Amino acid sequence: MTTLDSHARDNHIPDSNKVDTARKELPGYDIISSMAQFFGMLSDPTRLKIVIVLKKEELCVHEIADAICLSISAVSHQLRLLKTAKMVKNRRNGKMVYYSLDDEHIEQLLSVADQHVNE
């Protein structure tokens, strides 16, 4: 049964003012698409683990791989995706590359998600 069918069955007429208000809250398609892509990055358990271990301090790919028990190549691949999505940044020190969260917004999202899940 579709939503329209249930509305017809219940003789419910949506409040057009509420619908208009709700529609005005929606950002444009490009913003919605970017937000969906952003949250999609965090929907992968491996990427989420990487972001979580980078919450406290910057780490090199070897340290990240050891911390989340994954191969260096797998972590490197995920770091490239996270960097492209502007969720992590890197800093080169000689031959070593260190990764950290791109900005404080990522850490805030992790904290809010953690609080929500643990309520």
PDB file as gemmi writes it, atoms N, CA and C in Angstrom:
CRYST1    1.000    1.000    1.000  90.00  90.00  90.00 P 1                      
ATOM      1  N   MET A   1       0.844  -1.171   0.000  1.00  0.00           N  
ATOM      2  CA  MET A   1       0.000   0.000   0.000  1.00  0.00           C  
ATOM      3  C   MET A   1       0.892   1.237   0.000  1.00  0.00           C  
ATOM      4  N   THR A   2       0.652   2.171  -0.889  1.00  0.00           N  
ATOM      5  CA  THR A   2       1.465   3.376  -0.970  1.00  0.00           C  
ATOM      6  C   THR A   2       0.997   4.397   0.051  1.00  0.00           C  
ATOM      7  N   THR A   3       1.787   5.415   0.242  1.00  0.00           N  
ATOM      8  CA  THR A   3       1.424   6.489   1.166  1.00  0.00           C  
ATOM      9  C   THR A   3       0.130   7.158   0.711  1.00  0.00           C  
ATOM     10  N   LEU A   4       0.004   7.354  -0.588  1.00  0.00           N  
ATOM     11  CA  LEU A   4      -1.216   7.971  -1.098  1.00  0.00           C  
ATOM     12  C   LEU A   4      -2.432   7.113  -0.797  1.00  0.00           C  
ATOM     13  N   ASP A   5      -2.293   5.775  -0.926  1.00  0.00           N  
ATOM     14  CA  ASP A   5      -3.397   4.877  -0.614  1.00  0.00           C  
ATOM     15  C   ASP A   5      -3.800   4.998   0.846  1.00  0.00           C  
ATOM     16  N   SER A   6      -2.818   5.076   1.748  1.00  0.00           N  
ATOM     17  CA  SER A   6      -3.144   5.167   3.171  1.00  0.00           C  
ATOM     18  C   SER A   6      -3.814   6.496   3.492  1.00  0.00           C  
ATOM     19  N   HIS A   7      -3.388   7.577   2.805  1.00  0.00           N  
ATOM     20  CA  HIS A   7      -4.048   8.869   3.011  1.00  0.00           C  
ATOM     21  C   HIS A   7      -5.499   8.787   2.554  1.00  0.00           C  
ATOM     22  N   ALA A   8      -5.733   8.177   1.428  1.00  0.00           N  
ATOM     23  CA  ALA A   8      -7.095   8.054   0.913  1.00  0.00           C  
ATOM     24  C   ALA A   8      -7.940   7.199   1.855  1.00  0.00           C  
ATOM     25  N   ARG A   9      -7.369   6.117   2.375  1.00  0.00           N  
ATOM     26  CA  ARG A   9      -8.099   5.225   3.268  1.00  0.00           C  
ATOM     27  C   ARG A   9      -8.467   5.934   4.568  1.00  0.00           C  
ATOM     28  N   ASP A  10      -7.553   6.734   5.080  1.00  0.00           N  
ATOM     29  CA  ASP A  10      -7.789   7.409   6.350  1.00  0.00           C  
ATOM     30  C   ASP A  10      -8.539   8.724   6.190  1.00  0.00           C  
ATOM     31  N   ASN A  11      -8.799   9.109   4.947  1.00  0.00           N  
ATOM     32  CA  ASN A  11      -9.423  10.401   4.668  1.00  0.00           C  
ATOM     33  C   ASN A  11      -8.630  11.545   5.263  1.00  0.00           C  
ATOM     34  N   HIS A  12      -7.334  11.367   5.289  1.00  0.00           N  
ATOM     35  CA  HIS A  12      -6.451  12.389   5.846  1.00  0.00           C  
ATOM     36  C   HIS A  12      -6.021  13.333   4.734  1.00  0.00           C  
ATOM     37  N   ILE A  13      -6.164  14.603   4.973  1.00  0.00           N  
ATOM     38  CA  ILE A  13      -5.706  15.607   4.025  1.00  0.00           C  
ATOM     39  C   ILE A  13      -4.505  16.296   4.652  1.00  0.00           C  
ATOM     40  N   PRO A  14      -3.340  16.200   4.003  1.00  0.00           N  
ATOM     41  CA  PRO A  14      -2.143  16.830   4.572  1.00  0.00           C  
ATOM     42  C   PRO A  14      -2.321  18.344   4.718  1.00  0.00           C  
ATOM     43  N   ASP A  15      -1.741  18.885   5.772  1.00  0.00           N  
ATOM     44  CA  ASP A  15      -1.761  20.324   6.014  1.00  0.00           C  
ATOM     45  C   ASP A  15      -0.782  20.976   5.047  1.00  0.00           C  
ATOM     46  N   SER A  16      -1.287  21.728   4.094  1.00  0.00           N  
ATOM     47  CA  SER A  16      -0.432  22.315   3.059  1.00  0.00           C  
ATOM     48  C   SER A  16       0.592  23.283   3.640  1.00  0.00           C  
ATOM     49  N   ASN A  17       0.289  23.950   4.737  1.00  0.00           N  
ATOM     50  CA  ASN A  17       1.259  24.853   5.367  1.00  0.00           C  
ATOM     51  C   ASN A  17       2.445  24.066   5.929  1.00  0.00           C  
ATOM     52  N   LYS A  18       2.156  22.926   6.554  1.00  0.00           N  
ATOM     53  CA  LYS A  18       3.234  22.094   7.084  1.00  0.00           C  
ATOM     54  C   LYS A  18       4.083  21.520   5.960  1.00  0.00           C  
ATOM     55  N   VAL A  19       3.423  21.110   4.887  1.00  0.00           N  
ATOM     56  CA  VAL A  19       4.153  20.566   3.739  1.00  0.00           C  
ATOM     57  C   VAL A  19       5.042  21.643   3.136  1.00  0.00           C  
ATOM     58  N   ASP A  20       4.511  22.862   2.969  1.00  0.00           N  
ATOM     59  CA  ASP A  20       5.303  23.965   2.423  1.00  0.00           C  
ATOM     60  C   ASP A  20       6.495  24.287   3.317  1.00  0.00           C  
ATOM     61  N   THR A  21       6.267  24.310   4.626  1.00  0.00           N  
ATOM     62  CA  THR A  21       7.349  24.586   5.577  1.00  0.00           C  
ATOM     63  C   THR A  21       8.420  23.509   5.490  1.00  0.00           C  
ATOM     64  N   ALA A  22       7.992  22.256   5.425  1.00  0.00           N  
ATOM     65  CA  ALA A  22       8.950  21.149   5.324  1.00  0.00           C  
ATOM     66  C   ALA A  22       9.752  21.247   4.030  1.00  0.00           C  
ATOM     67  N   ARG A  23       9.107  21.563   2.937  1.00  0.00           N  
ATOM     68  CA  ARG A  23       9.809  21.684   1.652  1.00  0.00           C  
ATOM     69  C   ARG A  23      10.833  22.811   1.670  1.00  0.00           C  
ATOM     70  N   LYS A  24      10.518  23.896   2.367  1.00  0.00           N  
ATOM     71  CA  LYS A  24      11.447  25.031   2.437  1.00  0.00           C  
ATOM     72  C   LYS A  24      12.711  24.673   3.214  1.00  0.00           C  
ATOM     73  N   GLU A  25      12.615  23.676   4.089  1.00  0.00           N  
ATOM     74  CA  GLU A  25      13.777  23.232   4.864  1.00  0.00           C  
ATOM     75  C   GLU A  25      14.760  22.437   4.018  1.00  0.00           C  
ATOM     76  N   LEU A  26      14.291  21.890   2.903  1.00  0.00           N  
ATOM     77  CA  LEU A  26      15.149  21.058   2.070  1.00  0.00           C  
ATOM     78  C   LEU A  26      16.150  21.898   1.297  1.00  0.00           C  
ATOM     79  N   PRO A  27      17.434  21.575   1.421  1.00  0.00           N  
ATOM     80  CA  PRO A  27      18.436  22.271   0.597  1.00  0.00           C  
ATOM     81  C   PRO A  27      18.292  21.835  -0.861  1.00  0.00           C  
ATOM     82  N   GLY A  28      19.029  22.477  -1.736  1.00  0.00           N  
ATOM     83  CA  GLY A  28      19.014  22.121  -3.145  1.00  0.00           C  
ATOM     84  C   GLY A  28      19.597  20.739  -3.390  1.00  0.00           C  
ATOM     85  N   TYR A  29      19.390  20.235  -4.587  1.00  0.00           N  
ATOM     86  CA  TYR A  29      19.824  18.890  -4.944  1.00  0.00           C  
ATOM     87  C   TYR A  29      21.331  18.702  -4.747  1.00  0.00           C  
ATOM     88  N   ASP A  30      22.135  19.674  -5.153  1.00  0.00           N  
ATOM     89  CA  ASP A  30      23.587  19.537  -5.037  1.00  0.00           C  
ATOM     90  C   ASP A  30      24.028  19.371  -3.583  1.00  0.00           C  
ATOM     91  N   ILE A  31      23.399  20.135  -2.691  1.00  0.00           N  
ATOM     92  CA  ILE A  31      23.730  20.038  -1.260  1.00  0.00           C  
ATOM     93  C   ILE A  31      23.289  18.678  -0.715  1.00  0.00           C  
ATOM     94  N   ILE A  32      22.078  18.266  -1.052  1.00  0.00           N  
ATOM     95  CA  ILE A  32      21.577  16.965  -0.592  1.00  0.00           C  
ATOM     96  C   ILE A  32      22.496  15.851  -1.084  1.00  0.00           C  
ATOM     97  N   SER A  33      22.889  15.924  -2.338  1.00  0.00           N  
ATOM     98  CA  SER A  33      23.771  14.907  -2.916  1.00  0.00           C  
ATOM     99  C   SER A  33      25.126  14.881  -2.203  1.00  0.00           C  
ATOM    100  N   SER A  34      25.684  16.049  -1.934  1.00  0.00           N  
ATOM    101  CA  SER A  34      26.971  16.128  -1.225  1.00  0.00           C  
ATOM    102  C   SER A  34      26.860  15.594   0.192  1.00  0.00           C  
ATOM    103  N   MET A  35      25.765  15.903   0.860  1.00  0.00           N  
ATOM    104  CA  MET A  35      25.560  15.407   2.219  1.00  0.00           C  
ATOM    105  C   MET A  35      25.415  13.886   2.228  1.00  0.00           C  
ATOM    106  N   ALA A  36      24.682  13.352   1.263  1.00  0.00           N  
ATOM    107  CA  ALA A  36      24.510  11.897   1.174  1.00  0.00           C  
ATOM    108  C   ALA A  36      25.852  11.224   0.930  1.00  0.00           C  
ATOM    109  N   GLN A  37      26.669  11.813   0.072  1.00  0.00           N  
ATOM    110  CA  GLN A  37      28.000  11.256  -0.199  1.00  0.00           C  
ATOM    111  C   GLN A  37      28.862  11.313   1.060  1.00  0.00           C  
ATOM    112  N   PHE A  38      28.778  12.423   1.786  1.00  0.00           N  
ATOM    113  CA  PHE A  38      29.533  12.590   3.022  1.00  0.00           C  
ATOM    114  C   PHE A  38      29.155  11.506   4.033  1.00  0.00           C  
ATOM    115  N   PHE A  39      27.850  11.338   4.276  1.00  0.00           N  
ATOM    116  CA  PHE A  39      27.415  10.325   5.238  1.00  0.00           C  
ATOM    117  C   PHE A  39      27.711   8.920   4.726  1.00  0.00           C  
ATOM    118  N   GLY A  40      27.697   8.738   3.405  1.00  0.00           N  
ATOM    119  CA  GLY A  40      28.049   7.455   2.821  1.00  0.00           C  
ATOM    120  C   GLY A  40      29.479   7.062   3.154  1.00  0.00           C  
ATOM    121  N   MET A  41      30.360   8.039   3.228  1.00  0.00           N  
ATOM    122  CA  MET A  41      31.745   7.768   3.598  1.00  0.00           C  
ATOM    123  C   MET A  41      31.819   7.151   4.987  1.00  0.00           C  
ATOM    124  N   LEU A  42      30.981   7.615   5.883  1.00  0.00           N  
ATOM    125  CA  LEU A  42      30.996   7.109   7.255  1.00  0.00           C  
ATOM    126  C   LEU A  42      30.192   5.824   7.413  1.00  0.00           C  
ATOM    127  N   SER A  43      29.487   5.418   6.360  1.00  0.00           N  
ATOM    128  CA  SER A  43      28.662   4.205   6.467  1.00  0.00           C  
ATOM    129  C   SER A  43      29.487   2.930   6.296  1.00  0.00           C  
ATOM    130  N   ASP A  44      30.710   3.059   5.837  1.00  0.00           N  
ATOM    131  CA  ASP A  44      31.587   1.905   5.684  1.00  0.00           C  
ATOM    132  C   ASP A  44      32.338   1.672   7.000  1.00  0.00           C  
ATOM    133  N   PRO A  45      32.244   0.474   7.584  1.00  0.00           N  
ATOM    134  CA  PRO A  45      32.898   0.227   8.878  1.00  0.00           C  
ATOM    135  C   PRO A  45      34.403   0.498   8.880  1.00  0.00           C  
ATOM    136  N   THR A  46      35.093   0.152   7.803  1.00  0.00           N  
ATOM    137  CA  THR A  46      36.540   0.388   7.767  1.00  0.00           C  
ATOM    138  C   THR A  46      36.844   1.879   7.793  1.00  0.00           C  
ATOM    139  N   ARG A  47      36.150   2.653   6.974  1.00  0.00           N  
ATOM    140  CA  ARG A  47      36.385   4.107   6.963  1.00  0.00           C  
ATOM    141  C   ARG A  47      36.007   4.717   8.300  1.00  0.00           C  
ATOM    142  N   LEU A  48      34.929   4.239   8.893  1.00  0.00           N  
ATOM    143  CA  LEU A  48      34.526   4.756  10.199  1.00  0.00           C  
ATOM    144  C   LEU A  48      35.587   4.465  11.254  1.00  0.00           C  
ATOM    145  N   LYS A  49      36.143   3.275  11.227  1.00  0.00           N  
ATOM    146  CA  LYS A  49      37.227   2.941  12.168  1.00  0.00           C  
ATOM    147  C   LYS A  49      38.416   3.882  11.978  1.00  0.00           C  
ATOM    148  N   ILE A  50      38.772   4.130  10.733  1.00  0.00           N  
ATOM    149  CA  ILE A  50      39.906   5.022  10.453  1.00  0.00           C  
ATOM    150  C   ILE A  50      39.642   6.410  11.022  1.00  0.00           C  
ATOM    151  N   VAL A  51      38.459   6.924  10.774  1.00  0.00           N  
ATOM    152  CA  VAL A  51      38.111   8.260  11.262  1.00  0.00           C  
ATOM    153  C   VAL A  51      38.124   8.287  12.785  1.00  0.00           C  
ATOM    154  N   ILE A  52      37.625   7.235  13.403  1.00  0.00           N  
ATOM    155  CA  ILE A  52      37.599   7.183  14.869  1.00  0.00           C  
ATOM    156  C   ILE A  52      39.016   7.168  15.448  1.00  0.00           C  
ATOM    157  N   VAL A  53      39.922   6.370  14.866  1.00  0.00           N  
ATOM    158  CA  VAL A  53      41.282   6.329  15.438  1.00  0.00           C  
ATOM    159  C   VAL A  53      42.035   7.627  15.189  1.00  0.00           C  
ATOM    160  N   LEU A  54      41.600   8.400  14.205  1.00  0.00           N  
ATOM    161  CA  LEU A  54      42.246   9.693  13.954  1.00  0.00           C  
ATOM    162  C   LEU A  54      41.651  10.815  14.802  1.00  0.00           C  
ATOM    163  N   LYS A  55      40.668  10.492  15.594  1.00  0.00           N  
ATOM    164  CA  LYS A  55      39.990  11.501  16.406  1.00  0.00           C  
ATOM    165  C   LYS A  55      40.929  12.154  17.429  1.00  0.00           C  
ATOM    166  N   LYS A  56      41.812  11.373  18.018  1.00  0.00           N  
ATOM    167  CA  LYS A  56      42.680  11.886  19.091  1.00  0.00           C  
ATOM    168  C   LYS A  56      43.997  12.469  18.596  1.00  0.00           C  
ATOM    169  N   GLU A  57      44.587  11.831  17.575  1.00  0.00           N  
ATOM    170  CA  GLU A  57      45.897  12.300  17.120  1.00  0.00           C  
ATOM    171  C   GLU A  57      46.164  11.826  15.698  1.00  0.00           C  
ATOM    172  N   GLU A  58      47.122  12.484  15.073  1.00  0.00           N  
ATOM    173  CA  GLU A  58      47.496  12.068  13.729  1.00  0.00           C  
ATOM    174  C   GLU A  58      48.301  10.776  13.790  1.00  0.00           C  
ATOM    175  N   LEU A  59      48.129   9.957  12.753  1.00  0.00           N  
ATOM    176  CA  LEU A  59      48.809   8.669  12.680  1.00  0.00           C  
ATOM    177  C   LEU A  59      49.294   8.430  11.262  1.00  0.00           C  
ATOM    178  N   CYS A  60      50.337   7.629  11.122  1.00  0.00           N  
ATOM    179  CA  CYS A  60      50.781   7.224   9.787  1.00  0.00           C  
ATOM    180  C   CYS A  60      49.967   5.995   9.374  1.00  0.00           C  
ATOM    181  N   VAL A  61      50.055   5.643   8.112  1.00  0.00           N  
ATOM    182  CA  VAL A  61      49.258   4.539   7.588  1.00  0.00           C  
ATOM    183  C   VAL A  61      49.573   3.228   8.312  1.00  0.00           C  
ATOM    184  N   HIS A  62      50.835   3.023   8.708  1.00  0.00           N  
ATOM    185  CA  HIS A  62      51.216   1.804   9.425  1.00  0.00           C  
ATOM    186  C   HIS A  62      50.517   1.738  10.784  1.00  0.00           C  
ATOM    187  N   GLU A  63      50.483   2.862  11.485  1.00  0.00           N  
ATOM    188  CA  GLU A  63      49.836   2.908  12.806  1.00  0.00           C  
ATOM    189  C   GLU A  63      48.332   2.686  12.675  1.00  0.00           C  
ATOM    190  N   ILE A  64      47.738   3.290  11.655  1.00  0.00           N  
ATOM    191  CA  ILE A  64      46.302   3.101  11.430  1.00  0.00           C  
ATOM    192  C   ILE A  64      46.014   1.632  11.130  1.00  0.00           C  
ATOM    193  N   ALA A  65      46.802   1.043  10.227  1.00  0.00           N  
ATOM    194  CA  ALA A  65      46.611  -0.363   9.856  1.00  0.00           C  
ATOM    195  C   ALA A  65      46.729  -1.276  11.080  1.00  0.00           C  
ATOM    196  N   ASP A  66      47.730  -1.040  11.913  1.00  0.00           N  
ATOM    197  CA  ASP A  66      47.886  -1.844  13.133  1.00  0.00           C  
ATOM    198  C   ASP A  66      46.716  -1.640  14.087  1.00  0.00           C  
ATOM    199  N   ALA A  67      46.268  -0.400  14.228  1.00  0.00           N  
ATOM    200  CA  ALA A  67      45.190  -0.092  15.173  1.00  0.00           C  
ATOM    201  C   ALA A  67      43.877  -0.757  14.787  1.00  0.00           C  
ATOM    202  N   ILE A  68      43.604  -0.842  13.479  1.00  0.00           N  
ATOM    203  CA  ILE A  68      42.316  -1.417  13.067  1.00  0.00           C  
ATOM    204  C   ILE A  68      42.465  -2.822  12.475  1.00  0.00           C  
ATOM    205  N   CYS A  69      43.667  -3.394  12.590  1.00  0.00           N  
ATOM    206  CA  CYS A  69      43.943  -4.768  12.149  1.00  0.00           C  
ATOM    207  C   CYS A  69      43.571  -4.986  10.685  1.00  0.00           C  
ATOM    208  N   LEU A  70      44.138  -4.158   9.840  1.00  0.00           N  
ATOM    209  CA  LEU A  70      43.892  -4.249   8.404  1.00  0.00           C  
ATOM    210  C   LEU A  70      45.213  -4.054   7.668  1.00  0.00           C  
ATOM    211  N   SER A  71      45.272  -4.480   6.432  1.00  0.00           N  
ATOM    212  CA  SER A  71      46.513  -4.331   5.668  1.00  0.00           C  
ATOM    213  C   SER A  71      46.766  -2.870   5.323  1.00  0.00           C  
ATOM    214  N   ILE A  72      48.027  -2.551   5.118  1.00  0.00           N  
ATOM    215  CA  ILE A  72      48.424  -1.190   4.763  1.00  0.00           C  
ATOM    216  C   ILE A  72      47.792  -0.776   3.439  1.00  0.00           C  
ATOM    217  N   SER A  73      47.744  -1.687   2.484  1.00  0.00           N  
ATOM    218  CA  SER A  73      47.160  -1.336   1.184  1.00  0.00           C  
ATOM    219  C   SER A  73      45.666  -1.044   1.302  1.00  0.00           C  
ATOM    220  N   ALA A  74      44.955  -1.815   2.119  1.00  0.00           N  
ATOM    221  CA  ALA A  74      43.518  -1.570   2.308  1.00  0.00           C  
ATOM    222  C   ALA A  74      43.292  -0.220   2.994  1.00  0.00           C  
ATOM    223  N   VAL A  75      44.107   0.084   3.986  1.00  0.00           N  
ATOM    224  CA  VAL A  75      43.985   1.363   4.685  1.00  0.00           C  
ATOM    225  C   VAL A  75      44.338   2.511   3.746  1.00  0.00           C  
ATOM    226  N   SER A  76      45.375   2.349   2.957  1.00  0.00           N  
ATOM    227  CA  SER A  76      45.772   3.392   2.006  1.00  0.00           C  
ATOM    228  C   SER A  76      44.639   3.712   1.037  1.00  0.00           C  
ATOM    229  N   HIS A  77      43.980   2.668   0.555  1.00  0.00           N  
ATOM    230  CA  HIS A  77      42.858   2.863  -0.370  1.00  0.00           C  
ATOM    231  C   HIS A  77      41.742   3.675   0.293  1.00  0.00           C  
ATOM    232  N   GLN A  78      41.402   3.312   1.521  1.00  0.00           N  
ATOM    233  CA  GLN A  78      40.336   4.014   2.233  1.00  0.00           C  
ATOM    234  C   GLN A  78      40.745   5.451   2.574  1.00  0.00           C  
ATOM    235  N   LEU A  79      42.014   5.653   2.895  1.00  0.00           N  
ATOM    236  CA  LEU A  79      42.500   7.006   3.179  1.00  0.00           C  
ATOM    237  C   LEU A  79      42.392   7.900   1.947  1.00  0.00           C  
ATOM    238  N   ARG A  80      42.656   7.343   0.769  1.00  0.00           N  
ATOM    239  CA  ARG A  80      42.506   8.129  -0.463  1.00  0.00           C  
ATOM    240  C   ARG A  80      41.061   8.590  -0.627  1.00  0.00           C  
ATOM    241  N   LEU A  81      40.113   7.679  -0.365  1.00  0.00           N  
ATOM    242  CA  LEU A  81      38.694   8.041  -0.473  1.00  0.00           C  
ATOM    243  C   LEU A  81      38.322   9.119   0.552  1.00  0.00           C  
ATOM    244  N   LEU A  82      38.788   8.937   1.775  1.00  0.00           N  
ATOM    245  CA  LEU A  82      38.489   9.903   2.835  1.00  0.00           C  
ATOM    246  C   LEU A  82      39.124  11.260   2.553  1.00  0.00           C  
ATOM    247  N   LYS A  83      40.300  11.249   1.981  1.00  0.00           N  
ATOM    248  CA  LYS A  83      40.970  12.511   1.635  1.00  0.00           C  
ATOM    249  C   LYS A  83      40.213  13.223   0.514  1.00  0.00           C  
ATOM    250  N   THR A  84      39.785  12.486  -0.494  1.00  0.00           N  
ATOM    251  CA  THR A  84      39.010  13.061  -1.590  1.00  0.00           C  
ATOM    252  C   THR A  84      37.713  13.676  -1.068  1.00  0.00           C  
ATOM    253  N   ALA A  85      37.120  13.037  -0.066  1.00  0.00           N  
ATOM    254  CA  ALA A  85      35.879  13.540   0.538  1.00  0.00           C  
ATOM    255  C   ALA A  85      36.129  14.658   1.549  1.00  0.00           C  
ATOM    256  N   LYS A  86      37.387  15.057   1.716  1.00  0.00           N  
ATOM    257  CA  LYS A  86      37.792  16.118   2.646  1.00  0.00           C  
ATOM    258  C   LYS A  86      37.443  15.797   4.096  1.00  0.00           C  
ATOM    259  N   MET A  87      37.561  14.509   4.424  1.00  0.00           N  
ATOM    260  CA  MET A  87      37.330  14.102   5.803  1.00  0.00           C  
ATOM    261  C   MET A  87      38.645  13.947   6.555  1.00  0.00           C  
ATOM    262  N   VAL A  88      39.707  13.617   5.828  1.00  0.00           N  
ATOM    263  CA  VAL A  88      41.041  13.555   6.431  1.00  0.00           C  
ATOM    264  C   VAL A  88      41.997  14.390   5.596  1.00  0.00           C  
ATOM    265  N   LYS A  89      43.077  14.792   6.229  1.00  0.00           N  
ATOM    266  CA  LYS A  89      44.147  15.521   5.535  1.00  0.00           C  
ATOM    267  C   LYS A  89      45.450  14.831   5.891  1.00  0.00           C  
ATOM    268  N   ASN A  90      46.486  15.143   5.147  1.00  0.00           N  
ATOM    269  CA  ASN A  90      47.775  14.536   5.457  1.00  0.00           C  
ATOM    270  C   ASN A  90      48.860  15.592   5.570  1.00  0.00           C  
ATOM    271  N   ARG A  91      49.922  15.183   6.264  1.00  0.00           N  
ATOM    272  CA  ARG A  91      51.093  16.030   6.463  1.00  0.00           C  
ATOM    273  C   ARG A  91      52.313  15.164   6.239  1.00  0.00           C  
ATOM    274  N   ARG A  92      53.197  15.623   5.390  1.00  0.00           N  
ATOM    275  CA  ARG A  92      54.414  14.873   5.090  1.00  0.00           C  
ATOM    276  C   ARG A  92      55.554  15.348   5.992  1.00  0.00           C  
ATOM    277  N   ASN A  93      56.275  14.369   6.539  1.00  0.00           N  
ATOM    278  CA  ASN A  93      57.459  14.651   7.346  1.00  0.00           C  
ATOM    279  C   ASN A  93      58.556  13.720   6.838  1.00  0.00           C  
ATOM    280  N   GLY A  94      59.377  14.222   5.904  1.00  0.00           N  
ATOM    281  CA  GLY A  94      60.375  13.377   5.253  1.00  0.00           C  
ATOM    282  C   GLY A  94      59.670  12.346   4.384  1.00  0.00           C  
ATOM    283  N   LYS A  95      59.949  11.077   4.611  1.00  0.00           N  
ATOM    284  CA  LYS A  95      59.299  10.008   3.858  1.00  0.00           C  
ATOM    285  C   LYS A  95      57.955   9.601   4.462  1.00  0.00           C  
ATOM    286  N   MET A  96      57.711  10.012   5.677  1.00  0.00           N  
ATOM    287  CA  MET A  96      56.486   9.613   6.380  1.00  0.00           C  
ATOM    288  C   MET A  96      55.338  10.574   6.084  1.00  0.00           C  
ATOM    289  N   VAL A  97      54.140  10.008   5.964  1.00  0.00           N  
ATOM    290  CA  VAL A  97      52.926  10.802   5.776  1.00  0.00           C  
ATOM    291  C   VAL A  97      52.019  10.520   6.968  1.00  0.00           C  
ATOM    292  N   TYR A  98      51.571  11.578   7.607  1.00  0.00           N  
ATOM    293  CA  TYR A  98      50.703  11.463   8.769  1.00  0.00           C  
ATOM    294  C   TYR A  98      49.318  11.974   8.414  1.00  0.00           C  
ATOM    295  N   TYR A  99      48.307  11.279   8.905  1.00  0.00           N  
ATOM    296  CA  TYR A  99      46.917  11.615   8.604  1.00  0.00           C  
ATOM    297  C   TYR A  99      46.223  12.101   9.861  1.00  0.00           C  
ATOM    298  N   SER A 100      45.299  13.037   9.662  1.00  0.00           N  
ATOM    299  CA  SER A 100      44.479  13.552  10.754  1.00  0.00           C  
ATOM    300  C   SER A 100      43.119  13.934  10.188  1.00  0.00           C  
ATOM    301  N   LEU A 101      42.175  14.203  11.088  1.00  0.00           N  
ATOM    302  CA  LEU A 101      40.861  14.641  10.633  1.00  0.00           C  
ATOM    303  C   LEU A 101      41.001  16.013   9.986  1.00  0.00           C  
ATOM    304  N   ASP A 102      40.211  16.246   8.954  1.00  0.00           N  
ATOM    305  CA  ASP A 102      40.328  17.488   8.194  1.00  0.00           C  
ATOM    306  C   ASP A 102      39.931  18.708   9.015  1.00  0.00           C  
ATOM    307  N   ASP A 103      38.882  18.582   9.827  1.00  0.00           N  
ATOM    308  CA  ASP A 103      38.483  19.707  10.682  1.00  0.00           C  
ATOM    309  C   ASP A 103      37.663  19.211  11.872  1.00  0.00           C  
ATOM    310  N   GLU A 104      37.315  20.139  12.741  1.00  0.00           N  
ATOM    311  CA  GLU A 104      36.618  19.780  13.981  1.00  0.00           C  
ATOM    312  C   GLU A 104      35.198  19.281  13.742  1.00  0.00           C  
ATOM    313  N   HIS A 105      34.618  19.558  12.574  1.00  0.00           N  
ATOM    314  CA  HIS A 105      33.258  19.093  12.299  1.00  0.00           C  
ATOM    315  C   HIS A 105      33.174  17.571  12.283  1.00  0.00           C  
ATOM    316  N   ILE A 106      34.195  16.932  11.791  1.00  0.00           N  
ATOM    317  CA  ILE A 106      34.214  15.470  11.732  1.00  0.00           C  
ATOM    318  C   ILE A 106      34.196  14.902  13.145  1.00  0.00           C  
ATOM    319  N   GLU A 107      35.013  15.471  14.008  1.00  0.00           N  
ATOM    320  CA  GLU A 107      35.051  15.021  15.411  1.00  0.00           C  
ATOM    321  C   GLU A 107      33.709  15.256  16.098  1.00  0.00           C  
ATOM    322  N   GLN A 108      33.080  16.389  15.826  1.00  0.00           N  
ATOM    323  CA  GLN A 108      31.767  16.689  16.411  1.00  0.00           C  
ATOM    324  C   GLN A 108      30.718  15.673  15.967  1.00  0.00           C  
ATOM    325  N   LEU A 109      30.732  15.324  14.682  1.00  0.00           N  
ATOM    326  CA  LEU A 109      29.786  14.320  14.173  1.00  0.00           C  
ATOM    327  C   LEU A 109      29.996  12.974  14.855  1.00  0.00           C  
ATOM    328  N   LEU A 110      31.243  12.582  15.035  1.00  0.00           N  
ATOM    329  CA  LEU A 110      31.538  11.333  15.719  1.00  0.00           C  
ATOM    330  C   LEU A 110      31.019  11.346  17.156  1.00  0.00           C  
ATOM    331  N   SER A 111      31.199  12.454  17.834  1.00  0.00           N  
ATOM    332  CA  SER A 111      30.735  12.577  19.217  1.00  0.00           C  
ATOM    333  C   SER A 111      29.216  12.495  19.301  1.00  0.00           C  
ATOM    334  N   VAL A 112      28.537  13.186  18.401  1.00  0.00           N  
ATOM    335  CA  VAL A 112      27.070  13.159  18.395  1.00  0.00           C  
ATOM    336  C   VAL A 112      26.568  11.754  18.078  1.00  0.00           C  
ATOM    337  N   ALA A 113      27.186  11.101  17.100  1.00  0.00           N  
ATOM    338  CA  ALA A 113      26.778   9.734  16.748  1.00  0.00           C  
ATOM    339  C   ALA A 113      26.995   8.797  17.917  1.00  0.00           C  
ATOM    340  N   ASP A 114      28.115   8.938  18.605  1.00  0.00           N  
ATOM    341  CA  ASP A 114      28.422   8.098  19.758  1.00  0.00           C  
ATOM    342  C   ASP A 114      27.386   8.312  20.867  1.00  0.00           C  
ATOM    343  N   GLN A 115      27.052   9.557  21.140  1.00  0.00           N  
ATOM    344  CA  GLN A 115      26.047   9.857  22.173  1.00  0.00           C  
ATOM    345  C   GLN A 115      24.693   9.266  21.787  1.00  0.00           C  
ATOM    346  N   HIS A 116      24.314   9.409  20.539  1.00  0.00           N  
ATOM    347  CA  HIS A 116      23.026   8.919  20.073  1.00  0.00           C  
ATOM    348  C   HIS A 116      22.931   7.407  20.195  1.00  0.00           C  
ATOM    349  N   VAL A 117      23.960   6.702  19.765  1.00  0.00           N  
ATOM    350  CA  VAL A 117      23.963   5.250  19.776  1.00  0.00           C  
ATOM    351  C   VAL A 117      23.971   4.716  21.213  1.00  0.00           C  
ATOM    352  N   ASN A 118      24.620   5.427  22.117  1.00  0.00           N  
ATOM    353  CA  ASN A 118      24.757   4.955  23.493  1.00  0.00           C  
ATOM    354  C   ASN A 118      23.652   5.434  24.438  1.00  0.00           C  
ATOM    355  N   GLU A 119      22.650   6.094  23.916  1.00  0.00           N  
ATOM    356  CA  GLU A 119      21.534   6.523  24.786  1.00  0.00           C  
ATOM    357  C   GLU A 119      20.638   5.358  25.128  1.00  0.00           C  
TER     358      GLU A 119                                                      
END                                                                             
